[in-house]
């Protein structure tokens, strides 16, 4: 999830049309206008539940592997056009404390996706391979801005959902 500038809250809502029985995914958010302070947003948020186990394919491919866990994304919201963020360190651990292999996408990534990350001031990390369903993971991330100021140094957790990832009726696992 990439969060827009100056959003205070974001989320999803799944609506099932009673007549057609089709599901519609609705995005919502509230935006704080004229914010003069830099802000860091992260997704998934601490203690968030039902996080997908993986990421749907994207073009351009943001990571070096087409099959990844759901990306953990940090974004800097600032009025300073030249300011950006860089990753100092990051890790994702499973419930037993085992560090999982991760992939990164940062403003320094030398690719089209890296240019996109630079323009949106985002850093994303994801596990190599899908996450496990109904599992709580811990994330540790330390990020600085271009002035050298530490803008994020946190540990938080999230829990995955049932592991079913479908898009337009196609099971995600069938794509690979």
Buried (B, 14 or more C-beta within 10 A) or exposed (E): BEBEBBBEEBEEEEEEEEEEEEEEEEEEEEEEEEBEEBBBBBBBEEEBEEBBBBBEEEEEBBBEEEBBBBBBBBBBBBEEEEBBBBBEEBBBBBEEEEEBEBBBBBBBBEBEBBEBBBEBBBBBBBBBBBBBEEBBBBBBBBBBBBEEEEBBEEEBBBBBBEBEBEEEEEEBBEEE
